[in-house]
Amino acid sequence: MRITTILILILLGYTTQAQDLSHTEEIRKFQDELNKEYSNPKKSPLSKEAIKKFEAHDFFEIDESFRIKAKFIRLETGNSFRMKTSTNRMPVYDKYAEAVFTFEGKQYRLTIYQSHQLRLMDEYKNHLFLPFTDLTNNESTYGGGRYIDLNIPTGDTIVIDFNKAYNPFCAYRDKYSCPVPPTENDIKLRVNAGIKLNKEH
């Protein structure tokens, strides 16, 4: 009996390590792809001079606790609005759903959006957009907030992984038009996960 218990504990330990490694690999892949994009002159928002100097983004340490399973509450249709951007452009989005989750004993609610323009494209028809601001802005992260890309889930839950938070292009050059996170998505929390703002930018 005792041997069986020990074996179970060992297997559970290996399972936990495997899950952690799997998540770590997933985030490392996300980070590598983002770095490759910014190194590619055809895709990068950086200037030619900045691309030559660019080596990699600065990220927070990967934190499993910021991979959050949230309740996914679909909203009624007719929630279209024009989202503010860093320019005069006002793209149309739907307030598609709300994500409700608890982190460190406190409940948070975020609105998830869907772009009218992107949903007409097969590649992005299931794409959802989560822009947010938090207490790290203007310190370790970009003052204008960060973004997370999501897909429409099949059930009533959705995984929000803040380790995949990235900067809008406006964090690097003023010439871009970037959605401004609505005030309803201002989290009173230090989200120490995802991308930081490199000092040279």
C-alpha positions in Angstrom: 0.0 0.0 0.0 2.8 2.3 0.9 4.7 1.6 -2.3 1.5 2.3 -4.3 1.1 5.6 -2.6 4.7 6.6 -3.3 4.3 5.6 -7.0 1.2 7.7 -7.3 3.0 10.7 -5.7 5.9 10.2 -8.1 3.6 10.0 -11.1 1.7 13.1 -10.0 5.0 14.9 -9.7 6.0 13.9 -13.2 2.6 14.9 -14.5 2.9 18.4 -12.9 6.3 18.9 -14.3 5.1 17.8 -17.8 2.2 20.2 -17.6 4.5 23.0 -16.5 7.0 22.2 -19.3 4.2 22.1 -21.9 3.0 25.5 -20.9 6.6 26.9 -20.8 7.2 25.5 -24.3 4.0 27.1 -25.5 5.0 30.5 -24.2 8.5 30.2 -25.5 7.1 29.4 -28.9 4.9 32.5 -28.7 7.9 34.6 -27.7 10.1 33.2 -30.4 7.5 33.9 -33.1 7.1 37.5 -31.9 10.8 38.0 -31.9 11.0 36.6 -35.5 8.2 38.9 -36.6 10.0 42.0 -35.3 13.2 40.9 -36.9 11.5 40.5 -40.3 11.7 43.8 -42.3 8.4 42.8 -44.1 6.4 42.4 -40.9 8.2 44.4 -38.2 6.8 47.7 -37.0 10.3 48.8 -36.1 12.3 51.3 -38.3 15.1 49.9 -40.4 17.6 51.2 -38.0 15.8 49.7 -35.0 15.5 46.3 -36.8 19.3 46.2 -37.2 19.7 46.6 -33.4 16.8 44.4 -32.4 17.7 41.1 -30.7 14.7 40.1 -28.6 11.8 41.5 -26.6 12.0 41.7 -22.9 9.4 39.5 -21.2 8.4 38.8 -17.6 9.3 35.4 -16.3 6.7 32.9 -17.4 4.1 32.6 -14.6 1.6 29.7 -14.6 -0.7 31.6 -12.2 -1.4 34.1 -15.0 -2.8 31.4 -17.2 -6.4 31.9 -16.1 -9.5 29.9 -16.8 -12.4 32.4 -16.9 -16.1 32.1 -17.2 -17.1 33.2 -20.7 -20.4 35.1 -20.8 -21.6 35.8 -24.3 -23.4 39.1 -24.7 -26.5 39.9 -26.7 -26.1 41.1 -30.2 -26.4 44.8 -30.9 -23.3 45.8 -28.9 -21.5 47.4 -31.8 -19.4 50.5 -31.1 -16.5 52.5 -32.6 -13.4 51.9 -30.6 -11.0 54.8 -30.0 -7.5 54.5 -31.4 -4.3 56.5 -31.2 -5.4 58.4 -34.4 -8.8 59.5 -35.8 -9.6 56.0 -37.0 -12.6 54.5 -35.3 -13.0 50.8 -36.2 -16.2 49.0 -35.4 -16.1 46.3 -32.8 -18.7 44.2 -31.0 -18.7 43.7 -27.3 -18.7 39.9 -27.8 -18.4 38.5 -24.3 -17.3 39.1 -20.8 -14.7 37.1 -19.0 -15.1 36.7 -15.3 -12.3 35.2 -13.1 -10.8 35.3 -9.6 -7.2 36.0 -9.0 -5.6 36.0 -5.6 -9.0 36.1 -4.0 -10.4 39.1 -6.0 -12.9 38.9 -8.8 -12.2 40.6 -12.1 -14.4 41.2 -15.2 -13.0 42.0 -18.7 -14.8 42.7 -21.9 -13.8 40.7 -25.0 -14.3 42.2 -28.4 -14.7 41.1 -32.0 -13.6 43.2 -35.0 -16.2 43.7 -37.7 -13.5 43.9 -40.3 -11.5 40.8 -39.3 -14.5 38.5 -38.8 -15.2 38.8 -42.6 -11.9 37.1 -43.3 -11.9 33.3 -43.1 -8.6 33.3 -41.2 -9.9 35.5 -38.5 -13.6 34.7 -38.3 -13.2 33.2 -34.9 -10.7 35.8 -33.7 -11.4 37.8 -30.5 -9.6 40.7 -29.1 -8.7 41.6 -25.5 -7.0 44.9 -25.0 -6.3 45.9 -21.3 -4.4 48.2 -19.1 -3.1 47.4 -15.6 -1.0 48.8 -12.8 2.3 48.0 -14.5 1.7 50.6 -17.3 4.1 53.4 -17.5 6.5 51.5 -15.3 7.6 48.1 -16.6 5.0 48.0 -19.5 3.8 50.3 -22.2 1.6 53.1 -21.0 -1.0 52.5 -23.6 -1.8 49.0 -22.4 -1.3 45.6 -24.0 -3.3 43.1 -26.2 -4.1 39.4 -26.1 -5.5 37.5 -29.1 -8.1 34.8 -28.4 -10.4 32.5 -30.3 -14.1 31.9 -29.7 -14.5 28.9 -27.3 -17.0 26.1 -27.8 -18.1 26.1 -24.2 -18.7 28.6 -21.4 -15.1 29.0 -20.3 -12.1 30.6 -21.9 -8.4 30.5 -21.1 -6.8 33.9 -20.9 -3.0 33.6 -20.7 -1.5 36.9 -19.8 1.9 35.4 -20.6 0.9 36.0 -24.2 0.2 39.7 -23.7 2.0 41.8 -26.4 2.4 45.5 -27.2 0.5 47.5 -29.8 2.7 48.7 -32.7 2.3 52.2 -31.3 4.6 51.3 -28.5 7.4 51.3 -31.0 6.4 53.9 -33.6 3.9 56.8 -33.6 2.9 56.2 -37.3 0.5 53.4 -36.4 -3.1 53.6 -35.5 -3.7 51.3 -32.5 -6.9 50.6 -30.5 -7.0 52.2 -27.1 -8.1 49.7 -24.4 -11.6 50.9 -23.1 -11.7 52.0 -19.5 -13.8 49.0 -18.6 -10.7 46.8 -19.2 -8.5 48.7 -16.8 -7.4 46.0 -14.3 -6.5 47.1 -10.8 -3.8 44.5 -10.7 -0.1 44.3 -11.5 -0.1 41.9 -14.4 3.6 40.8 -14.2 3.3 38.6 -17.2 3.8 38.9 -21.0 5.8 41.5 -22.7 7.6 44.4 -21.1 8.5 47.7 -22.7 12.1 47.5 -23.8 14.1 50.5 -22.5 15.4 51.5 -26.0 11.8 51.9 -27.1 
